[in-house]
Amino acid sequence: NAAFTQMTGYELAEVKGRKPGAFLQGPQTDPETIELMRNRLAEGAGFRVEIQNYGKDGRRYWLDVEVRPIHDAAGCVTNFIAIESDITERRSAAERLRRTEERLTLALEGSNLALWDWDIVSGKIYLNAQWSRMLGGTPGPTTTTLQELSKLTYPEDLPAVDGALRAAVKGANLYHLEQRIRTESGEWKWIESHGKVVARDAKGRALRMAGTNADIDERKRREHALAQKEAEL
């Protein structure tokens, strides 16, 4: 139809009698997707895939392709009909987001910062792999809750943590606190947390907070040792 011509640049006279894959697929079209399509067509079955094709001018574009078999009265497949949607912009946006997240991950790993993301509505808190490493556990991202994290927090620090979080959620937006967290070995480690409310609803209620945790245990030990030394003088 006209949309096919606009999408690919090909007129009917140029492609009539040819298999679409012969002129639409190119070097960067996923071979596994091509194989899947061939197998499903050979079976006379329908399928839905996302595939990168090439226009007449060499332009690459992404399609969401849904193929359905057409049967005759006897149940035999006579032909196929394909419904295609151009999803190039969606795929490009997803790739840009992936690269941004990759750069952020590299930056965080290079700085030894642990990333946290708190969905206040659901109560779920996402922590990246650096958090597990920081506490001496098996590296890997994890999802937890504020209640579970409270169990790891030094009891004397809990009121300060609760107060700082409440202040940020109620309107202060920014969160900054130094607290002690229990590691996998049972020892207490000093962590410095920075956070910010990054989403609120129309009524101003906080929906999401995000931030970082930094290991400041060595710094706190030096400060403690210095304070003791000064006290002895």
C-alpha positions as CSV (number, residue, x, y, z in Angstrom):
1,N,0.0,0.0,0.0
2,A,1.0,3.7,0.0
3,A,2.4,3.4,3.5
4,F,4.8,0.6,2.4
5,T,6.0,2.8,-0.5
6,Q,6.5,5.8,1.9
7,M,8.3,3.6,4.4
8,T,10.7,1.8,2.0
9,G,10.9,4.0,-1.0
10,Y,10.0,1.1,-3.3
11,E,7.1,1.3,-5.8
12,L,5.1,-1.9,-6.5
13,A,6.6,-2.3,-10.0
14,E,10.1,-2.6,-8.4
15,V,9.2,-5.3,-5.9
16,K,6.4,-7.3,-7.5
17,G,7.2,-11.0,-7.6
18,R,10.2,-10.6,-5.2
19,K,10.4,-11.8,-1.6
20,P,10.5,-8.9,0.9
21,G,13.6,-10.2,2.6
22,A,15.6,-10.1,-0.7
23,F,15.5,-6.3,-0.9
24,L,14.6,-5.1,2.6
25,Q,17.1,-7.0,4.8
26,G,20.7,-6.0,5.0
27,P,24.1,-6.4,6.8
28,Q,22.8,-5.4,10.3
29,T,19.5,-7.3,10.1
30,D,19.5,-9.9,12.9
31,P,20.2,-13.3,11.4
32,E,18.3,-15.1,14.2
33,T,15.2,-13.0,13.5
34,I,15.5,-13.9,9.8
35,E,15.8,-17.6,10.6
36,L,12.8,-17.4,12.9
37,M,10.7,-15.7,10.2
38,R,11.8,-18.3,7.6
39,N,10.9,-21.2,9.9
40,R,7.5,-19.8,10.8
41,L,6.7,-19.1,7.2
42,A,7.7,-22.7,6.2
43,E,5.4,-24.0,8.9
44,G,2.6,-21.8,7.6
45,A,2.3,-20.1,11.0
46,G,2.0,-16.5,12.1
47,F,4.5,-14.6,14.1
48,R,5.4,-11.2,15.5
49,V,9.0,-9.8,15.5
50,E,10.9,-6.5,15.6
51,I,13.4,-6.3,12.8
52,Q,15.8,-3.8,11.3
53,N,15.2,-3.3,7.5
54,Y,16.7,-1.1,4.8
55,G,15.0,1.4,2.6
56,K,15.7,1.9,-1.1
57,D,18.1,4.7,-0.3
58,G,20.0,2.6,2.2
59,R,18.3,4.1,5.3
60,R,18.0,1.7,8.2
61,Y,14.7,1.6,10.1
62,W,13.0,-0.6,12.7
63,L,9.7,-2.4,12.2
64,D,7.3,-4.2,14.4
65,V,6.0,-6.9,12.1
66,E,3.0,-9.1,12.6
67,V,2.5,-11.8,10.0
68,R,-0.7,-13.8,9.7
69,P,-1.4,-16.7,7.4
70,I,-4.5,-16.7,5.1
71,H,-6.2,-20.0,4.7
72,D,-8.6,-21.3,2.0
73,A,-11.8,-23.3,2.6
74,A,-9.8,-26.5,3.0
75,G,-7.5,-25.0,5.6
76,C,-4.5,-24.7,3.4
77,V,-2.3,-21.5,3.6
78,T,-2.7,-19.5,0.4
79,N,-0.7,-16.4,1.3
80,F,0.4,-14.2,4.2
81,I,-0.5,-10.7,5.2
82,A,2.0,-8.5,7.1
83,I,1.0,-5.6,9.3
84,E,4.1,-3.4,9.9
85,S,4.6,-0.4,12.2
86,D,7.7,1.9,12.1
87,I,9.2,1.8,15.6
88,T,12.5,3.5,14.7
89,E,12.1,6.4,17.1
90,R,11.1,4.1,19.9
91,R,14.1,1.9,19.4
92,S,16.4,4.9,19.1
93,A,15.0,6.3,22.3
94,A,15.6,2.9,24.0
95,E,19.1,2.8,22.8
96,R,19.9,6.3,24.0
97,L,18.5,5.4,27.4
98,R,20.6,2.2,27.5
99,R,23.8,4.2,26.6
100,T,23.0,6.8,29.3
101,E,22.4,4.1,31.9
102,E,25.6,2.4,30.8
103,R,27.6,5.6,31.2
104,L,26.0,6.3,34.6
105,T,26.9,2.7,35.7
106,L,30.5,3.2,34.7
107,A,30.7,6.6,36.4
108,L,29.2,5.1,39.6
109,E,31.5,2.1,39.6
110,G,34.5,4.3,39.0
111,S,33.6,6.5,42.0
112,N,32.6,3.5,44.2
113,L,29.2,5.1,44.8
114,A,26.1,2.9,45.3
115,L,23.0,4.0,43.5
116,W,19.5,3.8,45.2
117,D,16.1,4.5,43.8
118,W,13.1,4.5,46.1
119,D,9.5,4.1,44.7
120,I,7.7,5.7,47.6
121,V,4.3,4.5,46.4
122,S,5.2,0.8,46.2
123,G,7.8,1.0,49.0
124,K,10.3,-0.8,46.8
125,I,14.0,0.4,46.9
126,Y,16.3,-0.5,44.0
127,L,20.0,-0.8,44.9
128,N,22.7,-1.4,42.3
129,A,25.5,-4.0,42.5
130,Q,27.9,-1.6,44.2
131,W,25.7,-1.6,47.3
132,S,26.2,-5.4,47.8
133,R,30.0,-5.0,47.2
134,M,30.0,-2.2,49.8
135,L,28.5,-4.5,52.4
136,G,30.7,-7.5,51.5
137,G,28.0,-9.5,49.9
138,T,27.6,-11.2,46.5
139,P,27.8,-8.5,43.9
140,G,24.5,-7.8,42.1
141,P,21.6,-5.4,42.1
142,T,18.8,-5.9,44.6
143,T,15.4,-4.7,45.5
144,T,14.4,-4.2,49.1
145,T,12.2,-2.0,51.4
146,L,12.8,0.8,53.9
147,Q,11.8,-1.6,56.6
148,E,14.4,-4.2,55.6
149,L,17.1,-1.5,55.4
150,S,16.1,-0.2,58.8
151,K,17.1,-3.7,60.2
152,L,20.6,-3.1,58.9
153,T,20.9,0.4,60.3
154,Y,22.6,1.1,63.7
155,P,19.8,1.5,66.2
156,E,21.0,4.9,67.5
157,D,21.0,6.3,63.9
158,L,17.4,5.3,63.1
159,P,15.8,8.5,64.5
160,A,18.1,10.7,62.4
161,V,17.4,8.6,59.3
162,D,13.7,8.7,59.8
163,G,13.7,12.5,60.5
164,A,15.8,13.3,57.4
165,L,13.6,11.1,55.1
166,R,10.4,12.7,56.5
167,A,11.8,16.2,56.0
168,A,12.8,15.4,52.4
169,V,9.4,13.8,51.5
170,K,7.4,16.6,53.1
171,G,9.1,19.4,51.1
172,A,12.8,19.8,51.8
173,N,13.5,17.5,48.8
174,L,17.1,17.0,49.6
175,Y,18.4,14.2,51.9
176,H,21.9,14.0,53.4
177,L,22.9,11.8,56.3
178,E,25.8,9.8,57.7
179,Q,24.8,6.5,59.3
180,R,26.1,3.1,60.2
181,I,25.1,0.0,58.3
182,R,25.7,-3.6,59.3
183,T,27.8,-5.5,56.8
184,E,27.6,-9.2,55.8
185,S,30.3,-10.0,58.4
186,G,28.3,-8.3,61.2
187,E,30.5,-5.3,61.5
188,W,29.2,-1.7,61.3
189,K,30.3,0.5,58.4
190,W,29.8,4.2,58.0
191,I,27.8,5.2,54.9
192,E,27.1,8.7,53.7
193,S,23.8,9.1,51.8
194,H,22.8,11.8,49.5
195,G,19.3,11.8,47.9
196,K,16.6,14.0,46.3
197,V,12.9,13.8,45.7
198,V,12.7,13.5,41.9
199,A,9.0,13.1,41.3
200,R,5.8,14.5,43.0
201,D,2.1,14.2,42.0
202,A,-0.2,17.1,41.2
203,K,-0.9,17.5,45.0
204,G,2.8,17.7,45.8
205,R,3.0,14.3,47.4
206,A,6.4,12.6,46.9
207,L,6.4,9.7,44.5
208,R,10.1,8.9,44.1
209,M,13.5,9.6,45.6
210,A,16.9,8.7,44.2
211,G,20.5,9.1,45.4
212,T,23.8,7.6,46.2
213,N,25.6,5.9,49.1
214,A,29.3,6.3,49.7
215,D,31.6,4.3,51.9
216,I,33.1,6.7,54.4
217,D,34.2,4.2,57.0
218,E,37.9,4.8,56.6
219,R,37.4,8.6,56.9
220,K,35.3,8.2,60.0
221,R,37.9,5.9,61.6
222,R,40.6,8.5,60.9
223,E,38.4,11.2,62.5
224,H,37.8,9.0,65.5
225,A,41.5,8.3,65.9
226,L,42.3,12.0,65.6
227,A,39.7,12.9,68.2
228,Q,41.1,10.4,70.6
229,K,44.6,11.6,70.1
230,E,43.6,15.2,70.7
231,A,41.7,14.2,73.8
232,E,44.9,12.6,75.2
233,L,46.9,15.8,74.8
